[in-house]
């Protein structure tokens, strides 16, 4: 019996010991969309403020420019604002204008603005401001196009006549040919002893490449309405160039050269008369040096092409003397910052040409165009 009981007990499973269930682990919620930083919002706000400021500035300058030029019946070319170059705490001002690089009428932006328009607008602003007593024209140029140089010359001469304010030319390292042409009408000309100036003359540049065409077996076929219609063509054989062509081209150059010499003679004479003999007179032999040669500042001074040897500070002091003022703030007229130009850079679709910097500035002389250009930039 006992064996049966023990057998039954051995078959009974042991009592179950309750085990606490593992804690329920709740999975974390799925990550939400990443939060964007506030940097882009700040950038958008800054760009928006700049855009509004640029638009307001452009509108203000446009309205002012249209009103100022309505009297002359002339449309505005540039939107300019006055910037203080040197503050001397004076009520009087001297405006600084710069002519640097090649003098050209080629537009430098989509608004078709060019150097001639810029100088004309700057002179107009200086003339309309009663606080501006004189202008200092800083010239550092080898010259350039005949027409562009002549238009700047006329603008300076008209400014001095209409507004009765002197213009003093301050020559930099190079003020030759057209660079001297635009300086000639100034009331006073200051040059450094080492300034390269002079180069009074006219040049027309061309190439004849017919010999090269013959070598590669290319023969041009030309149909023209008159015997001189293909003047200055680089495709002609030597025997096809008529003697009359050279005579006509040379006559055109001689006429332009006579204009150059007239500008020099009249400009220096008028300046000497207004300065009551204080400046330099042209030497009697100055015409012998108007053969295209370059001159140093000292040589130009001795021949009467410039009135004084010095630097930019000398020109400023001379401008004060001519304007009869004790001191003046130096101001410039510059194009204001336009955010629209920055945005247009991202929208450019035009193809761009590859340019190689050779370390020198070479002018692009066009066939059939006359230049007042110093020969030292042609080689």
C-alpha positions as CSV (number, residue, x, y, z in Angstrom):
1,X,0.0,0.0,0.0
2,X,2.7,2.3,0.9
3,X,4.4,1.5,-2.3
4,X,1.3,2.4,-4.2
5,X,1.0,5.7,-2.4
6,X,4.6,6.6,-2.9
7,X,4.3,5.6,-6.6
8,X,1.3,7.9,-6.9
9,X,3.1,10.7,-5.1
10,X,6.1,10.3,-7.4
11,X,3.8,10.7,-10.4
12,X,2.3,13.9,-9.1
13,X,4.1,16.9,-10.6
14,X,5.6,19.4,-8.3
15,X,3.6,22.4,-7.5
16,X,4.1,25.3,-9.9
17,X,5.9,28.3,-8.5
18,X,4.4,31.5,-9.9
19,X,6.9,33.5,-11.8
20,X,6.4,37.2,-12.4
21,X,5.9,38.0,-16.1
22,X,8.6,40.2,-17.7
23,X,7.8,43.8,-17.7
24,X,6.0,45.0,-20.8
25,X,8.4,46.9,-23.0
26,X,6.7,49.5,-25.0
27,X,8.5,50.3,-28.3
28,X,9.5,54.0,-28.7
29,X,7.3,56.0,-31.1
30,X,8.6,56.3,-34.6
31,X,10.9,59.3,-35.1
32,X,9.1,62.4,-36.5
33,X,10.3,64.4,-39.4
34,X,13.6,66.1,-38.7
35,X,13.3,69.6,-37.5
36,X,14.7,72.2,-39.8
37,X,17.1,74.8,-38.4
38,X,16.3,78.4,-38.4
39,X,19.3,79.4,-40.4
40,X,17.5,79.3,-43.7
41,X,14.8,81.5,-42.3
42,X,17.3,84.1,-41.2
43,X,19.1,84.0,-44.6
44,X,15.7,84.4,-46.4
45,X,14.9,87.4,-44.2
46,X,18.3,89.0,-44.7
47,X,18.0,88.5,-48.5
48,X,14.5,89.9,-48.5
49,X,15.6,93.0,-46.6
50,X,18.5,93.5,-48.9
51,X,16.3,93.2,-52.0
52,X,13.8,95.7,-50.6
53,X,16.6,98.1,-49.7
54,X,18.1,97.7,-53.2
55,X,14.8,98.3,-54.9
56,X,14.1,101.4,-52.8
57,X,17.6,102.7,-53.5
58,X,17.2,102.1,-57.2
59,X,13.8,103.8,-57.2
60,X,15.1,106.8,-55.3
61,X,18.1,107.3,-57.6
62,X,15.9,106.8,-60.7
63,X,13.4,109.4,-59.6
64,X,16.2,111.8,-58.7
65,X,18.1,111.2,-61.9
66,X,15.0,111.7,-64.1
67,X,14.2,114.9,-62.3
68,X,17.7,116.2,-62.5
69,X,18.0,115.4,-66.2
70,X,14.6,116.5,-67.3
71,X,15.8,120.1,-67.7
72,X,18.4,119.0,-70.2
73,X,16.1,116.6,-72.0
74,X,18.5,113.7,-71.4
75,X,17.7,110.3,-70.2
76,X,19.7,109.0,-67.2
77,X,22.4,106.4,-67.9
78,X,23.7,105.6,-64.5
79,X,22.3,105.5,-61.0
80,X,25.0,107.0,-58.8
81,X,25.4,107.9,-55.2
82,X,27.8,110.1,-53.4
83,X,30.5,108.4,-51.3
84,X,32.9,110.3,-49.1
85,X,36.5,109.5,-50.0
86,X,38.1,111.8,-47.4
87,X,36.1,113.7,-44.8
88,X,37.8,117.0,-43.8
89,X,34.6,118.3,-42.0
90,X,34.2,121.0,-44.6
91,X,31.1,122.4,-46.2
92,X,32.9,122.4,-49.6
93,X,33.5,119.4,-51.7
94,X,35.9,118.3,-54.5
95,X,34.6,115.5,-56.7
96,X,37.0,112.8,-57.8
97,X,36.5,111.2,-61.2
98,X,38.6,108.3,-62.6
99,X,39.5,107.4,-66.1
100,X,41.5,104.2,-66.1
101,X,42.2,101.5,-68.6
102,X,41.3,101.7,-72.3
103,X,38.9,104.5,-73.1
104,X,36.0,103.0,-74.9
105,X,32.4,103.5,-75.7
106,X,31.7,99.8,-75.4
107,X,29.0,99.0,-72.8
108,X,30.1,97.1,-69.7
109,X,26.7,95.8,-68.7
110,X,23.2,95.0,-70.0
111,X,22.1,98.6,-69.4
112,X,24.4,99.7,-72.2
113,X,26.3,102.0,-69.8
114,X,29.8,102.9,-70.7
115,X,32.7,105.1,-69.6
116,X,31.5,108.1,-71.6
117,X,28.1,108.0,-70.0
118,X,29.6,107.5,-66.5
119,X,31.9,110.5,-66.8
120,X,29.1,112.6,-68.2
121,X,26.7,111.7,-65.4
122,X,29.4,112.3,-62.7
123,X,30.1,115.7,-64.1
124,X,26.5,116.6,-64.2
125,X,26.1,115.6,-60.5
126,X,29.2,117.6,-59.6
127,X,27.8,120.6,-61.5
128,X,24.3,120.4,-59.9
129,X,25.8,120.3,-56.4
130,X,26.6,123.8,-55.2
131,X,28.8,122.4,-52.5
132,X,31.2,120.9,-55.1
133,X,33.7,123.6,-56.0
134,X,36.1,121.7,-58.2
135,X,36.8,118.3,-59.8
136,X,40.0,116.3,-59.8
137,X,40.2,114.0,-62.9
138,X,42.5,111.0,-62.1
139,X,43.8,109.7,-65.4
140,X,45.7,106.4,-65.7
141,X,45.1,105.3,-69.3
142,X,47.0,104.5,-72.5
143,X,44.2,106.0,-74.5
144,X,41.5,104.4,-76.6
145,X,38.8,105.1,-79.2
146,X,38.9,108.4,-81.0
147,X,35.2,109.1,-80.6
148,X,35.0,108.1,-76.9
149,X,38.0,110.3,-76.1
150,X,36.5,113.2,-77.9
151,X,33.2,112.9,-76.2
152,X,34.8,112.9,-72.8
153,X,36.9,115.9,-73.9
154,X,33.7,117.8,-74.9
155,X,32.0,116.8,-71.6
156,X,34.8,118.3,-69.5
157,X,35.1,121.4,-71.6
158,X,31.3,122.0,-71.4
159,X,31.3,121.4,-67.6
160,X,33.9,124.1,-67.0
161,X,32.1,126.5,-69.2
162,X,28.6,125.9,-67.9
163,X,29.3,125.5,-64.2
164,X,32.4,127.7,-63.9
165,X,34.1,125.0,-61.8
166,X,37.8,124.1,-62.5
167,X,38.9,120.6,-63.4
168,X,42.4,119.5,-62.5
169,X,43.9,116.5,-64.2
170,X,46.0,114.2,-62.0
171,X,48.1,111.9,-64.2
172,X,49.0,108.5,-62.9
173,X,51.6,106.1,-64.2
174,X,50.2,106.4,-67.8
175,X,48.3,109.2,-69.4
176,X,49.2,108.9,-73.1
177,X,47.5,109.5,-76.4
178,X,43.7,109.5,-75.6
179,X,44.7,109.7,-71.9
180,X,46.3,113.1,-72.7
181,X,43.5,114.0,-75.1
182,X,40.9,113.9,-72.2
183,X,43.4,115.9,-70.0
184,X,43.9,118.7,-72.5
185,X,40.8,120.7,-71.7
186,X,41.4,120.7,-67.9
187,X,42.2,124.0,-66.2
188,X,45.4,122.5,-64.7
189,X,47.4,119.4,-65.4
190,X,49.6,117.7,-62.8
191,X,51.9,114.9,-63.7
192,X,54.5,112.9,-61.8
193,X,58.1,113.1,-63.1
194,X,57.9,109.4,-64.1
195,X,54.4,109.6,-65.7
196,X,54.4,108.3,-69.3
197,X,52.4,110.8,-71.4
198,X,52.4,112.3,-74.8
199,X,52.0,109.8,-77.7
200,X,50.0,112.5,-79.6
201,X,48.9,110.7,-82.7
202,X,46.3,108.5,-84.4
203,X,46.5,104.8,-85.3
204,X,44.4,102.4,-87.4
205,X,45.2,98.8,-87.2
206,X,44.7,95.9,-89.6
207,X,46.1,92.6,-90.7
208,X,46.6,91.2,-94.2
209,X,46.3,87.4,-94.1
210,X,46.0,86.7,-97.8
211,X,49.5,85.0,-97.9
212,X,48.3,82.5,-95.2
213,X,45.1,81.8,-97.2
214,X,47.2,81.0,-100.3
215,X,49.3,78.5,-98.3
216,X,46.3,76.5,-97.2
217,X,44.5,76.8,-100.6
218,X,41.7,79.2,-99.7
219,X,40.7,81.8,-102.2
220,X,38.1,84.4,-101.2
221,X,35.2,85.3,-103.6
222,X,34.1,88.9,-103.1
223,X,31.1,90.6,-104.6
224,X,30.9,94.3,-104.0
225,X,28.9,97.3,-105.2
226,X,31.9,99.7,-105.7
227,X,35.6,99.4,-106.1
228,X,36.3,100.7,-102.6
229,X,33.7,98.7,-100.8
230,X,36.3,96.2,-99.5
231,X,38.8,98.8,-98.2
232,X,41.0,97.5,-95.4
233,X,40.1,93.9,-96.2
234,X,42.8,91.5,-95.1
235,X,42.0,89.1,-98.0
236,X,43.6,91.2,-100.7
237,X,46.7,90.5,-102.7
238,X,49.2,93.3,-102.7
239,X,48.4,94.2,-106.3
240,X,44.7,94.4,-105.5
241,X,45.2,97.2,-103.0
242,X,44.6,100.4,-104.9
243,X,46.8,103.4,-104.3
244,X,43.6,105.5,-103.8
245,X,42.7,103.3,-100.8
246,X,45.9,104.2,-98.9
247,X,45.5,107.8,-99.8
248,X,41.9,108.0,-98.4
249,X,42.8,106.1,-95.2
250,X,45.9,108.4,-94.7
251,X,43.7,111.5,-95.3
252,X,41.3,110.3,-92.6
253,X,44.1,109.7,-90.2
254,X,45.6,113.1,-91.0
255,X,42.3,114.8,-90.4
256,X,41.9,113.2,-87.0
257,X,45.5,114.0,-86.1
258,X,44.8,117.7,-86.9
259,X,41.9,117.5,-84.6
260,X,44.1,116.1,-81.8
261,X,46.6,118.9,-82.2
262,X,43.9,121.5,-82.2
263,X,42.5,120.1,-79.0
264,X,46.0,120.3,-77.4
265,X,46.7,123.8,-78.6
266,X,43.3,125.3,-77.6
267,X,43.2,123.5,-74.3
268,X,46.6,124.7,-73.2
269,X,45.9,128.2,-74.4
270,X,42.5,128.5,-72.6
271,X,44.0,127.1,-69.4
272,X,46.9,129.5,-69.5
273,X,44.6,132.4,-70.1
274,X,42.3,131.4,-67.2
275,X,45.2,130.8,-64.9
276,X,46.6,134.3,-65.9
277,X,49.9,132.9,-66.9
278,X,50.6,130.9,-63.8
279,X,50.6,127.6,-65.7
280,X,53.0,126.4,-68.3
281,X,52.7,127.6,-71.9
282,X,53.3,125.2,-74.8
283,X,56.8,125.5,-76.2
284,X,57.1,126.8,-79.7
285,X,58.5,123.5,-80.8
286,X,55.8,121.3,-79.2
287,X,54.6,120.3,-82.6
288,X,57.9,118.5,-83.3
289,X,57.1,116.2,-80.4
290,X,53.5,115.4,-81.5
291,X,54.7,112.6,-83.7
292,X,53.5,109.7,-81.5
293,X,56.5,109.6,-79.2
294,X,55.9,109.1,-75.5
295,X,57.3,111.6,-73.0
296,X,58.1,111.5,-69.3
297,X,56.3,113.8,-66.9
298,X,59.4,116.0,-66.7
299,X,59.7,116.2,-70.5
300,X,56.1,117.1,-70.8
301,X,56.5,119.8,-68.2
302,X,59.4,121.3,-70.0
303,X,57.4,121.4,-73.3
304,X,54.4,122.9,-71.6
305,X,52.1,119.9,-71.9
306,X,51.5,119.9,-68.2
307,X,51.4,122.7,-65.7
308,X,53.0,121.2,-62.6
309,X,55.0,118.2,-61.4
310,X,53.6,116.4,-58.4
311,X,51.1,113.7,-57.3
312,X,47.4,113.3,-56.4
313,X,47.8,115.5,-53.3
314,X,49.4,118.2,-55.4
315,X,46.4,118.1,-57.7
316,X,44.0,118.4,-54.7
317,X,45.8,121.4,-53.3
318,X,45.8,123.0,-56.7
319,X,42.1,122.4,-57.1
320,X,41.5,124.2,-53.7
321,X,43.6,127.2,-54.9
322,X,41.7,127.5,-58.2
323,X,38.4,127.2,-56.4
324,X,39.5,129.6,-53.7
325,X,38.6,127.4,-50.8
326,X,40.6,126.6,-47.7
327,X,39.6,122.9,-47.4
328,X,37.1,120.5,-48.8
329,X,35.7,117.0,-48.5
330,X,36.7,114.6,-51.2
331,X,33.8,112.7,-52.7
332,X,33.2,110.2,-55.4
333,X,30.1,109.1,-57.4
334,X,29.7,105.4,-57.5
335,X,27.1,102.9,-58.7
336,X,25.1,101.7,-55.6
337,X,25.0,98.0,-54.7
338,X,22.3,96.3,-56.7
339,X,21.1,92.9,-55.4
340,X,19.4,92.3,-58.8
341,X,22.9,92.0,-60.4
342,X,23.7,89.3,-57.9
343,X,20.5,87.4,-58.7
344,X,21.2,87.7,-62.4
345,X,24.4,85.8,-61.9
346,X,22.4,82.7,-61.1
347,X,20.2,83.1,-64.1
348,X,22.9,83.4,-66.7
349,X,22.3,81.1,-69.6
350,X,24.7,82.7,-72.1
351,X,27.8,80.8,-73.1
352,X,31.0,82.1,-71.7
353,X,34.3,82.3,-73.5
354,X,37.5,81.0,-72.0
355,X,40.0,83.8,-71.2
356,X,43.6,83.4,-70.5
357,X,45.4,86.0,-68.3
358,X,48.8,86.7,-69.8
359,X,49.6,89.3,-67.2
360,X,49.2,92.3,-69.6
361,X,46.2,94.2,-70.8
362,X,45.9,94.1,-74.5
363,X,43.4,96.3,-76.3
364,X,41.1,94.7,-78.9
365,X,41.7,96.9,-81.9
366,X,39.0,96.7,-84.4
367,X,39.6,97.0,-88.1
368,X,38.4,100.3,-89.6
369,X,38.3,102.1,-86.2
370,X,40.6,105.0,-85.3
371,X,42.3,105.1,-82.0
372,X,44.2,107.5,-79.8
373,X,46.3,104.8,-78.3
374,X,49.8,104.7,-77.0
375,X,52.1,102.4,-78.9
376,X,53.5,100.8,-75.8
377,X,50.4,98.7,-75.4
378,X,50.4,97.3,-78.9
379,X,53.5,95.1,-78.5
